[in-house]
Amino acid sequence: MELYQMTIHELHEKLVAKEISAKEITESVFSRIDKVEDKVKAYLLITRDTAFEQAKDIDEKIAAGEKISPLAGIPAAIKDVMCTRGVRTTCGSKILENYVPVYTSTAVENLLREGIVMTGKTNMDEFAMGSSNENSRFFPTHNPWDLERVPGGSSGGSAAAVAADEAIFSLGSDTGGSIRQPAALCGVVGMKPTYGLVSRYGLIAFASSLDQIGPFTKDVTDCAIVLNYLIGHDPMDSTSVKIDKPDYTKALVGDLKGIRIGVPKELMAEGIDSQVKSVVENAIRILAENGALVAETSLPNLAYALSAYYIIAPAEASSNLARFDGVRYGYRVPDAEDLMDMYMRTRAEGFGDEVKRRIMLGTYALSAGYYEAYYGRAQKVRTLIINDFNRAFDEFDVLVSPTSPTTAFKIGERIADPLQMYLSDICTIPVNLAGIPGISVPCGMVDGLPVGLQIIGKSLGEEMVLRVAYNFEQLFGWKEKPNL
Ligand code: GLN
């Protein structure tokens, strides 16, 4: 087995035992990048030189007998929506094409402090708006399982990088499903933590009340390890929660007895591909046969989740994106006649079609006279959805569903039909509206393409989510790998 194929916990053991060095791990991962990146195109920027410097620092620490973190010397890729000091951060957009941040986002800083080796910045839909990576202003990423298909989005580059072994783990952001959906389509583990658990400081904002950073990993144990270091109160983010930091790896106990699992019928209904549905039903059977108490439940207001999301998210986006005016950041048209001309043409050229569509939707929904009818109403629907989840969690420890209604679709297949594209996140969006945690774990295949099982927990219920995910992973024993 090559080092690039291993998990964080396997590599850490070997590092501590001095069987391998951080330099060797880094060389292995870059040899893989050199071999497959031309086909996958997961990265917007590869930071090879700094990666080797970071690896060298860790090897020196080990040689000096210092204790190292479980993340030390582990190559990780970062979605290009997170600011990295001195390293170009584009957010997949022309308007930030040459933006070099002067500070690093808290989430990335938390991991750098533990000694990760940053391999580079990954491709994404522009400003994280999309479900396929086709909205990147640079190029689409390809799904490692079938290069003609999308990796999902918007964190498609981060998901593909881990699936193709071009990073041991990666970070993504999830506003409506952008970690879980690409994790499902690429056959890796992806988790969106509870809103506020991971600082959003330095995460380029899409929809601030929904955005959350989380990991892509090869297994659930690695997910718990990364989460241990990713979370924490941050005074720079006013929505950051103050809790005593748990050790999530302690939640990984092999026992499902008595755990109550609800299956929301609205997430197993019309619109879910029948083959995906039967793979997920099989996964639920495995949980039930091993001690979990499984029952159907209902979240009646889920029918309105997508509509509410497509008011709230564009409204917040239109406000967040007002700052890209050609004066303060990134791109500016070179030949403007006056200030107004500069603003207008910079934004017209700098933003892509989907971003413009969202800005128009959002400004309309927020305009005087329509504010209450749209934004106000959508917020009320959001409360109803939160109530639905709260009621369900009185009865159940976790809820399960498919992560995505279909497997990976063909590049180009949905690009002309935004509504069809928006439906890709039907199972994941309600979780963001409620601010609760969700994970996607591989649970089988349909026609050679991976399917994800989504496990949803109550607010700050990460430990229960991870425990169920871990048990499923152990029972299911999925070992498939893309053939690249
Ligand atoms: N696909 C959804 C959207 O386009 C979700 C994106 C995300 O989670 N960043 O808004």
Residues whose N, C-alpha, C, O or C-beta is under 5 A from the ligand:
A	BS01	LIG	A128 M129 G130 S131 S154 S173 D174 T175 G176 G177 S178 D425
